Amino acid sequence: MSYPDSVRYLYALGNELKAGAKFGLERMQTLMAALGRPEQGQRFVHVAGTNGKGSTSAMIASVLREAGYNTGLYTSPHLVSPVERIQINGVPVSEDEFAAAFAEVHAVAEEEDHPSYFETVTAMAFLLFARHCDISVIEVGLGGRLDATNVITPELCVITPVSFDHEAYLGNTIEAIASEKAGILKPGIPAVIAPQLPGAEAVILKAAWKAIRSGPVENLVVTAEDSAFVSEGTRFVCPLAGRHQIENAQTAIAACRALGIDDGVIAQGMAKASWPGRLEVIQRDPTFILDGAHNPSGAAALAAHIREFYSRKPVWLVYGAMRDKAIEEVTSQLFPLADKLIVTAPNFPRALRPQAILDVHPHPNAIIAETVAEARALAQGAQADAAVFFTGSLFLVGEMKAL
């Protein structure tokens, strides 16, 4: 099967939560058995959480590469192409490798209960990592307990900050959501735990066999595009923008220390980390910044970044969101910071209509762009010293990167 054919088939399985999600590990266990259990015998770091799990995973993987390991990285969603989800040594697998892995998984899948999009790609990742990697970092897709990635036995678990998101699937209390995230924790396996809200922390610590916490930092310096600090006598540079990334960097450092990696190697690997679509500057004059802030915690981090570094500049906001997101909580934090607002809709079935967004939170200087391409064209009209933030959905960010 060609790469375009494999992608079309995957999309036909349903990439929306309601259409494509299948909860429970039975299909995944059956699929792993049919494939000869590729997930067994591998070294894994398993990362769950609400915010920061992708960037934390990317930082850990960067350090592992610096330490000389052939390193796999499995993340979701992708921004432009599905091959981004499966990376080996920092490079997405080729389209041919992706298609071949899909064909292998599809050949043993049960037609009457075919694995979902996410289950299929997860199985593909395990196959490819088994053949090419010494150790792999696996980001949970949704929740943790029933996530398709939770068929692995990692040597280390990591839980980044837990907050509200996907309440319809994970529960509407912080304790319920934390319980789902803590479902990746297993007896005898240590866990690095990022700072948590009290309700989440109590649940996670109760489930953890051994909890490892990050240490304090000193000499912190934060700029609009990176940060630097000292931890236990070693200076680290985090090249990912935003104060919230300092906490993610601390979590990644604690994870790498738990894996036995020297601080000097950790510092070198951390400085080379990248994570597209999160406070990513893609253009100057005017400055275009991509940030996939799609839930209240992500919006709070973006709002804090704008207030700290862009309060003296004209701020434009290009916003689009999915129907199942906490629109009012996100827009109430972001819209008041915008001198100009462009509301649009990513090209995705779950996207919310622009007018519906403005019905939730009006803005005195708002205009509607029917497509992301139209929004981009309008944003090019911003003043040269303006900062234009494209946010609200990773689907919007992905379309912008493609453009």
KAFENRA-V544705 format. One record per pair of residues at least 24 apart in sequence whose C-alpha atoms are under 10 Angstrom apart, sorted by sequence separation. I is the first residue (numbers start at 1). J is the second residue. D is the distance in whole Angstrom. If there is no record, write none. Layout:
i: {I	I}
j: {J	J}
d: {D	D}
This chain:
i: {65	100	101	118	125	142	158	174	175	176	178	179	180	182	183	184	185	186	222	278	314	315	316	317	318	319	320	321	322	339	340	341	342	343	344	345	346	347	372	376	64	65	99	101	102	123	145	157	159	174	175	178	179	182	183	185	294	314	315	316	317	318	319	320	321	327	336	338	339	340	341	342	343	344	345	346	347	371	372	375	61	98	101	122	123	126	143	144	158	159	173	174	175	177	178	182	220	279	293	294	295	311	313	314	315	316	317	318	319	320	322	323	324	325	331	335	336	338	339	340	341	342	343	344	345	346	373	44	61	62	97	98	101	121	122	142	143	157	158	173	174	175	176	179	236	292	294	303	310	318	319	321	322	323	324	325	331	335	336	338	339	340	341	342	343	344	345	346	372	373	376	43	44	45	46	47	61	62	100	119	120	142	157	175	179	235	236	286	287	288	289	290	293	294	306	322	323	324	332	335	336	338	342	343	344	371	372	43	44	61	118	119	156	157	174	175	217	234	235	238	287	288	292	296	300	304	321	322	323	327	328	331	332	335	343	344	98	118	119	154	156	217	233	234	236	237	240	286	295	296	299	300	303	304	307	321	322	323	327	328	331	332	342	344	345	373	97	118	153	154	155	216	232	236	237	238	239	240	294	295	296	299	302	303	306	320	321	322	328	329	330	331	335	344	372	58	93	116	152	153	154	156	157	158	159	160	161	162	231	234	235	236	237	238	239	240	294	295	296	297	298	299	300	301	302	303	306	320	321	328	329	342	343	344	115	144	147	150	151	153	155	156	157	158	159	160	161	162	163	214	217	234	236	237	238	239	240	245	294	296	297	299	300	303	320	321	323	327	328	342	143	144	145	146	147	150	155	156	157	158	159	160	161	162	163	214	216	236	237	238	239	240	241	295	296	299	300	303	320	323	327	341	342	86	93	143	144	145	146	149	150	154	155	156	157	158	159	160	161	162	214	215	236	237	238	239	240	295	296	299	319	85	86	143	144	145	147	153	154	155	156	157	158	159	160	161	214	215	237	238	239	240	242	294	295	296	321	342	85	88	143	144	145	146	147	159	162	163	213	214	241	242	293	294	296	320	342	83	86	87	142	143	144	145	146	162	213	214	215	240	241	296	319	341	82	86	142	143	144	145	161	162	212	214	215	240	241	340	85	86	88	143	144	145	161	214	240	241	77	87	88	140	143	144	213	214	293	76	86	87	162	212	213	340	351	86	89	212	214	228	88	89	140	351	76	88	159	226	351	76	212	342	346	74	75	89	339	341	343	345	346	348	74	88	318	340	341	342	345	346	347	348	87	316	317	318	319	320	338	343	346	347	75	87	318	319	338	345	346	74	157	318	320	338	345	346	73	74	86	195	320	344	346	347	72	158	194	195	319	346	72	85	157	158	194	225	244	318	346	74	157	224	225	72	73	194	195	225	244	245	319	72	194	244	318	334	71	72	193	194	243	244	318	334	70	192	242	243	72	73	192	194	242	244	318	71	72	192	193	243	244	318	331	15	70	71	72	73	74	75	76	192	193	242	243	317	330	70	71	72	73	74	75	76	191	192	242	316	69	70	71	72	73	74	75	76	77	191	192	241	242	69	70	71	72	73	74	75	76	190	243	327	68	69	70	71	72	73	74	75	76	192	242	316	69	74	191	242	315	316	325	190	314	315	325	35	65	314	35	64	65	313	314	315	316	317	318	319	320	321	322	34	64	314	315	316	317	318	319	320	321	322	10	35	64	313	314	315	316	317	318	319	320	321	322	32	34	35	64	312	313	314	315	316	317	318	319	320	321	322	7	31	34	35	61	312	313	314	315	316	317	318	319	320	321	322	7	31	33	34	61	74	317	320	321	7	32	34	60	61	310	311	320	31	32	60	61	310	319	320	30	31	59	318	319	30	31	57	58	3	30	57	58	28	56	57	58	224	306	27	57	223	224	27	31	56	57	306	31	39	42	54	55	224	225	30	38	44	53	54	223	224	27	37	38	39	40	43	53	54	161	223	224	27	28	38	39	42	43	53	54	160	161	222	302	7	27	28	31	35	38	39	42	53	160	288	6	27	31	35	37	38	41	42	302	37	38	39	40	43	44	45	46	47	48	49	50	161	3	4	7	28	32	35	36	38	39	42	43	44	45	46	47	48	49	50	160	288	3	6	7	10	27	28	31	35	38	42	43	44	45	46	47	48	49	50	159	160	287	288	299	2	3	6	9	22	23	37	38	42	43	44	45	46	47	48	49	50	158	286	287	298	299	2	3	5	6	21	22	25	28	32	42	43	44	45	46	47	48	49	158	286	298	1	3	4	6	7	20	21	22	28	32	48	49	285	286	287	2	3	6	10	20	21	22	23	48	158	286	287	2	3	6	9	19	20	21	22	47	48	158	285	286	287	292	293	294	295	1	2	20	21	46	157	285	286	287	288	289	290	291	292	293	294	295	1	3	20	48	156	285	286	287	288	289	290	291	292	293	294	2	3	6	156	284	285	286	287	288	289	290	291	292	293	294	1	2	13	15	16	57	284	285	286	287	288	289	290	291	292	293	294	1	13	14	15	47	56	156	284	285	286	287	288	289	290	291	292	1	13	14	15	46	56	57	155	156	284	285	290	291	292	12	13	14	46	56	155	283	284	290	292	293	10	11	12	13	53	55	283	291	292	10	11	46	53	54	281	290	291	292	10	13	45	46	47	52	53	281	290	9	10	44	45	46	51	52	53	281	289	290	43	44	45	46	47	48	49	50	51	52	53	280	7	10	39	42	43	44	45	46	47	48	49	50	51	52	279	280	290	10	40	41	42	43	44	45	46	47	48	49	50	51	279	290	39	40	41	42	43	44	45	46	47	48	49	50	51	279	288	39	40	41	42	43	44	45	46	47	48	49	50	51	277	278	37	38	39	40	48	49	50	51	277	37	39	50	50	278	277	280	282	23	28	29	32	277	278	282	25	26	28	277	21	24	25	27	28	29	276	277	23	24	25	26	28	29	276	23	24	25	28	277	22	23	24	25	277	17	22	23	25	26	276	21	22	24	25	50	49	50	49	165	166	48	165	49	50	164	165	48	49	163	164	165	48	49	163	164	47	48	163	48	162	163	48	161	47	48	46	46	52	47	49	46	47	48	49	23	45	17	18	17	168	167	166	167	165	166	167	165	166	165	164	59	59	59	90	90	55	56	59	60	63	67	55	59	63	56	57	60	61	52	56	57	59	60	64	51	52	55	56	59	60	63	54	55	56	57	58	59	60	67	52	53	56	57	60	61	64	66	67	52	56	60	51	52	55	56	59	64	67	68	79	53	57	63	67	78	79	52	53	56	66	67	63	65	66	64	65	66	67	63	64	66	67	63	66	62	63	65	66	63	64	60	62	63	64	66	59	62	63	65	61	62	63	60	61	62	63	45	59	60	62	63	45	59	62	58	59	61	62	59	60	79	45	58	59	58	59	57	58	59	56	58	55	57	55	56	55	54	55	54	55	54	52	51	51	51	50	51	51	52	50	51	50	51	17	80	79	80	78	79	77	78	79	80	81	77	79	80	79	80	78	79	80	77	79	80	81	79	80	79	80	16	18	15	16	17	15	16	15}
j: {89	124	125	142	149	166	182	198	199	200	202	203	204	206	207	208	209	210	246	302	338	339	340	341	342	343	344	345	346	363	364	365	366	367	368	369	370	371	396	400	89	90	124	126	127	148	170	182	184	199	200	203	204	207	208	210	319	339	340	341	342	343	344	345	346	352	361	363	364	365	366	367	368	369	370	371	372	396	397	400	87	124	127	148	149	152	169	170	184	185	199	200	201	203	204	208	246	305	319	320	321	337	339	340	341	342	343	344	345	346	348	349	350	351	357	361	362	364	365	366	367	368	369	370	371	372	399	71	88	89	124	125	128	148	149	169	170	184	185	200	201	202	203	206	263	319	321	330	337	345	346	348	349	350	351	352	358	362	363	365	366	367	368	369	370	371	372	373	399	400	403	71	72	73	74	75	89	90	128	147	148	170	185	203	207	263	264	314	315	316	317	318	321	322	334	350	351	352	360	363	364	366	370	371	372	399	400	72	73	90	147	148	185	186	203	204	246	263	264	267	316	317	321	325	329	333	350	351	352	356	357	360	361	364	372	373	128	148	149	184	186	247	263	264	266	267	270	316	325	326	329	330	333	334	337	351	352	353	357	358	361	362	372	374	375	403	128	149	184	185	186	247	263	267	268	269	270	271	325	326	327	330	333	334	337	351	352	353	359	360	361	362	366	375	403	90	125	148	184	185	186	188	189	190	191	192	193	194	263	266	267	268	269	270	271	272	326	327	328	329	330	331	332	333	334	335	338	352	353	360	361	374	375	376	148	177	180	183	184	186	188	189	190	191	192	193	194	195	196	247	250	267	269	270	271	272	273	278	327	329	330	332	333	336	353	354	356	360	361	375	177	178	179	180	181	184	189	190	191	192	193	194	195	196	197	248	250	270	271	272	273	274	275	329	330	333	334	337	354	357	361	375	376	121	128	178	179	180	181	184	185	189	190	191	192	193	194	195	196	197	249	250	271	272	273	274	275	330	331	334	354	121	122	179	180	181	183	189	190	191	192	193	194	195	196	197	250	251	273	274	275	276	278	330	331	332	357	378	122	125	180	181	182	183	184	196	199	200	250	251	278	279	330	331	333	357	379	121	124	125	180	181	182	183	184	200	251	252	253	278	279	334	357	379	121	125	181	182	183	184	200	201	251	253	254	279	280	379	125	126	128	183	184	185	201	254	280	281	118	128	129	181	184	185	254	255	334	118	128	129	204	254	255	382	393	129	132	255	257	271	132	133	184	395	121	133	204	271	396	122	258	388	392	121	122	136	386	388	390	392	393	395	122	136	366	388	389	390	393	394	395	396	136	365	366	367	368	369	387	392	395	396	125	137	368	369	388	395	396	125	208	369	371	389	396	397	125	126	138	247	372	396	398	399	125	211	247	248	372	399	126	139	211	212	248	279	298	372	400	129	212	279	280	128	129	250	251	281	300	301	375	129	251	301	375	391	129	130	251	252	301	302	376	392	129	251	301	302	132	133	252	254	302	304	378	132	133	253	254	304	305	379	392	77	132	133	134	135	136	137	138	254	255	304	305	379	392	133	134	135	136	137	138	139	254	255	305	379	133	134	135	136	137	138	139	140	141	255	256	305	306	134	135	136	137	138	139	140	141	255	308	392	134	135	136	137	138	139	140	141	142	258	308	382	136	141	258	309	382	383	392	258	382	383	393	104	134	383	105	134	135	383	384	385	386	387	388	389	390	391	392	105	135	385	386	387	388	389	390	391	392	393	82	107	136	385	386	387	388	389	390	391	392	393	394	105	107	108	137	385	386	387	388	389	390	391	392	393	394	395	81	105	108	109	135	386	387	388	389	390	391	392	393	394	395	396	82	106	108	109	136	149	392	395	396	83	108	110	136	137	386	387	396	108	109	137	138	387	396	397	108	109	137	396	397	109	110	136	137	83	110	137	138	109	137	138	139	305	387	109	139	305	306	110	114	139	140	389	115	123	126	138	139	308	309	115	123	129	138	139	308	309	113	123	124	125	126	129	139	140	247	309	310	114	115	125	126	129	130	140	141	247	248	309	389	95	115	116	119	123	126	127	130	141	248	376	95	116	120	124	126	127	130	131	391	127	128	129	130	133	134	135	136	137	138	139	140	251	94	95	98	119	123	126	127	129	130	133	134	135	136	137	138	139	140	141	251	379	95	98	99	102	119	120	123	127	130	134	135	136	137	138	139	140	141	142	251	252	379	380	391	95	96	99	102	115	116	130	131	135	136	137	138	139	140	141	142	143	251	379	380	391	392	96	97	99	100	115	116	119	122	126	136	137	138	139	140	141	142	143	252	380	392	96	98	99	101	102	115	116	117	123	127	143	144	380	381	382	98	99	102	106	116	117	118	119	144	254	382	383	99	100	103	106	116	117	118	119	144	145	255	382	383	384	389	390	391	392	99	100	118	119	144	255	383	384	385	386	387	388	389	390	391	392	393	100	102	119	147	255	384	385	386	387	388	389	390	391	392	393	102	103	106	256	384	385	386	387	388	389	390	391	392	393	394	102	103	114	116	117	158	385	386	387	388	389	390	391	392	393	394	395	103	115	116	117	149	158	258	386	387	388	389	390	391	392	393	394	104	116	117	118	149	159	160	258	259	387	388	393	394	395	116	117	118	150	160	259	387	388	394	396	397	115	116	117	118	158	160	388	396	397	116	117	152	159	160	387	396	397	398	117	120	152	153	154	159	160	388	397	117	118	152	153	154	159	160	161	389	397	398	152	153	154	155	156	157	158	159	160	161	162	389	117	120	149	152	153	154	155	156	157	158	159	160	161	162	389	390	400	121	151	152	153	154	155	156	157	158	159	160	161	162	390	401	151	152	153	154	155	156	157	158	159	160	161	162	163	391	400	152	153	154	155	156	157	158	159	160	161	162	163	164	390	391	151	152	153	154	162	163	164	165	391	152	154	165	166	394	394	397	400	142	147	148	151	396	397	401	145	146	148	397	142	145	146	148	149	150	397	398	145	146	147	148	150	151	398	146	147	148	151	400	146	147	148	149	401	142	147	148	150	151	401	147	148	150	151	177	177	178	178	294	295	178	295	180	181	295	296	180	181	295	296	297	181	182	296	297	181	182	297	183	297	298	184	297	184	185	184	185	194	191	193	191	192	193	194	169	191	166	169	169	324	324	324	325	324	325	326	325	326	326	326	238	239	240	273	274	240	245	248	249	252	256	245	249	253	247	248	251	252	244	248	249	251	252	256	244	245	248	249	252	253	256	248	249	250	251	252	253	254	261	247	248	251	252	255	256	259	261	262	248	252	256	248	249	252	253	256	261	264	265	276	251	255	261	265	276	277	251	252	255	265	266	263	265	266	265	266	267	268	265	266	268	269	266	269	266	267	269	270	268	269	266	268	269	270	272	266	269	270	272	269	270	271	269	270	271	272	255	269	270	272	273	256	270	273	270	271	273	274	272	273	292	259	272	273	273	274	273	274	275	273	275	273	275	274	275	275	275	276	276	278	278	278	293	294	295	295	296	297	298	297	298	298	301	324	394	394	395	394	395	394	395	396	397	398	395	397	398	398	399	398	399	400	398	400	401	402	401	402	402	403	348	350	348	349	350	349	350	350}
d: {6	9	8	10	10	8	10	9	5	8	9	6	10	9	8	10	8	10	9	9	8	5	5	5	5	5	5	7	8	9	8	6	6	6	6	8	9	7	7	8	9	8	9	10	10	9	10	10	9	6	5	6	7	7	10	10	10	6	7	6	6	6	6	5	8	9	10	9	9	5	5	5	5	5	6	7	8	10	9	10	10	8	7	7	9	9	8	9	9	9	9	6	9	10	7	8	9	9	10	9	10	8	10	8	9	8	8	7	8	6	8	9	8	10	8	8	10	10	7	6	6	6	6	6	6	6	8	10	10	8	10	9	7	10	7	9	7	7	9	9	10	8	9	10	9	10	7	10	10	10	9	10	9	6	9	9	9	9	8	9	9	8	9	7	8	6	7	9	7	8	9	10	9	10	10	10	8	7	10	9	9	8	7	6	8	9	9	10	10	9	10	10	10	8	9	5	6	9	9	7	10	9	10	9	6	10	7	10	10	8	9	6	9	9	9	9	9	7	9	9	10	10	10	9	10	9	9	4	5	10	8	8	7	10	9	9	9	7	8	9	10	10	9	7	8	7	10	10	7	7	8	8	6	10	8	6	5	9	7	10	7	10	10	9	9	7	8	9	9	9	10	10	9	5	9	10	8	9	7	6	9	6	9	6	8	8	6	9	10	10	10	9	10	7	9	9	10	9	9	10	9	10	7	9	7	8	8	9	9	10	7	8	10	6	6	10	8	8	9	9	8	8	10	10	8	9	10	7	8	6	10	10	8	10	10	10	9	8	9	8	9	6	6	5	6	6	6	9	9	9	8	8	10	7	6	7	8	10	9	6	8	9	7	10	8	9	10	8	7	7	7	9	8	8	9	6	6	6	5	5	5	5	6	6	8	10	8	7	5	9	7	7	10	8	5	7	8	8	7	10	9	10	9	8	9	8	9	5	9	9	9	7	7	6	6	6	6	8	5	7	9	7	7	9	8	7	7	6	9	7	9	8	9	9	6	6	9	9	9	9	8	9	8	9	8	8	6	9	10	9	9	9	9	7	10	9	8	8	9	10	5	5	7	8	9	9	10	8	9	6	8	7	8	10	8	8	8	10	8	9	9	5	7	4	9	7	8	9	9	8	6	10	9	9	9	6	8	9	5	6	9	9	9	8	8	8	8	9	8	9	9	8	5	9	9	5	8	10	9	9	8	9	9	9	7	8	10	9	8	9	10	7	9	9	9	9	10	8	10	10	8	8	9	9	10	7	9	10	10	10	8	10	10	9	9	10	10	9	10	10	8	7	8	9	10	9	10	9	9	9	8	9	9	10	9	10	10	10	10	10	6	8	10	10	10	10	9	9	5	7	9	9	10	9	8	9	9	9	10	8	9	9	9	8	8	10	7	10	9	7	9	10	10	9	8	8	9	9	10	9	10	9	8	9	9	8	9	8	10	9	9	6	6	6	7	10	8	9	7	9	8	9	8	9	9	7	7	10	8	10	9	9	8	9	10	8	6	10	9	8	9	8	9	10	7	5	8	9	8	9	10	7	9	9	7	9	8	5	6	6	6	6	7	7	10	6	6	8	8	5	5	4	5	5	5	8	8	8	10	9	9	6	7	5	6	6	6	8	6	10	10	9	9	7	8	8	8	8	9	8	10	8	10	8	9	10	9	10	9	10	9	9	9	10	9	8	10	8	7	10	10	10	9	9	7	8	7	8	8	8	8	9	8	7	6	6	6	6	6	7	5	7	10	10	9	7	5	5	5	5	5	5	5	5	10	9	10	7	9	10	6	6	6	6	6	6	5	6	9	9	9	8	6	9	9	9	7	8	8	9	7	8	8	9	8	10	8	10	10	8	8	10	10	9	8	10	10	10	10	6	9	10	6	7	10	7	10	7	8	9	10	7	10	9	10	9	8	10	8	10	9	6	10	10	10	7	9	8	9	9	7	10	9	9	10	9	10	9	8	8	9	9	10	8	10	10	8	10	10	7	9	6	8	10	10	9	9	10	7	9	9	8	9	8	7	10	6	8	9	8	10	9	9	10	9	10	6	9	9	9	6	7	7	10	7	9	10	9	9	10	9	6	8	10	9	9	9	9	9	9	9	8	9	7	9	9	10	10	9	9	9	7	7	10	10	9	7	8	7	6	6	6	6	6	8	10	7	9	6	8	8	9	8	9	8	8	6	7	5	5	5	5	5	5	10	9	9	9	10	9	9	9	6	6	10	8	10	10	9	7	6	6	6	6	6	8	9	8	8	9	10	10	8	8	9	8	9	10	6	9	9	9	8	9	7	9	7	10	8	8	9	7	9	10	7	8	10	9	9	7	9	8	9	7	8	9	8	9	9	5	7	10	6	8	9	10	6	10	6	9	6	8	8	10	10	7	8	9	9	10	7	9	6	8	10	9	7	8	6	8	8	9	10	8	8	4	7	9	7	9	7	8	6	5	9	7	9	10	10	8	4	6	6	6	6	6	6	5	5	5	10	10	9	10	8	6	5	5	5	5	5	5	6	6	7	8	9	8	8	9	9	9	7	6	6	6	6	6	8	5	8	10	6	8	7	6	10	9	8	9	8	7	8	7	9	10	8	5	10	6	6	8	8	10	10	10	8	9	10	10	8	8	10	6	9	8	8	9	10	10	9	8	10	10	10	8	9	8	10	10	9	6	8	7	8	8	9	10	9	7	9	5	10	10	9	10	9	6	10	6	9	9	8	9	6	10	6	8	9	9	9	9	7	5	8	9	8	8	9	7	7	10	10	10	8	10	9	8	4	6	6	6	6	5	7	6	9	8	10	8	9	9	9	8	6	6	5	5	5	5	5	6	7	9	9	8	7	9	8	6	7	6	6	6	6	6	5	7	9	10	6	8	10	9	9	9	7	9	7	9	5	6	9	9	9	10	10	8	10	9	8	7	9	9	10	10	7	9	9	7	10	10	10	9	9	9	10	9	8	9	10	6	6	10	9	6	9	9	10	9	8	10	5	7	9	9	7	10	6	7	6	7	9	9	7	8	9	8	10	9	8	8	10	9	10	9	10	7	9	9	9	8	9	9	10	6	10	8	7	8	10	6	9	7	9	6	9	8	8	9	8	7	9	9	10	8	9	8	10	8	9	10	10	10	9	9	10	9	9	10	10	10	9	9	9	8	9	9	8	10	8	9	8	9	9	10	9	9	9	8	8	9	9	9	10	8	7	9	9	9	9	9	8	5	10	10	5	8	9	8	7	7	6	8	7	10	8	9	10	9	8	10	7	9	8	7	7	7	9	9	10	9	6	6	7	9	10	9	9	9	8	10	10	8	10	10	8	6	10	8	10	10	9	6	8	10	10	8	9	10	9	9	7	8	7	8	5	5	9	8	7	9	7	7	9	9	4	10	9	9	5	6	10	8	6	9	8	9	9	8	9	8	8	7	8	10	6	5	9	9	8	8	8	8	10	9	10	5	6	7	10	7	8	10	6	9	9	8	9	6	8	9	10	8	10	10	9	10	9	9	10	7	9	9	7	9	10	9	10	7	9	8	7	8	9	9	9	9	9	7	5	4	7	8	7	9	10	9	7	9	7	6	8	10	9	10	10	8	9	10	7	10}
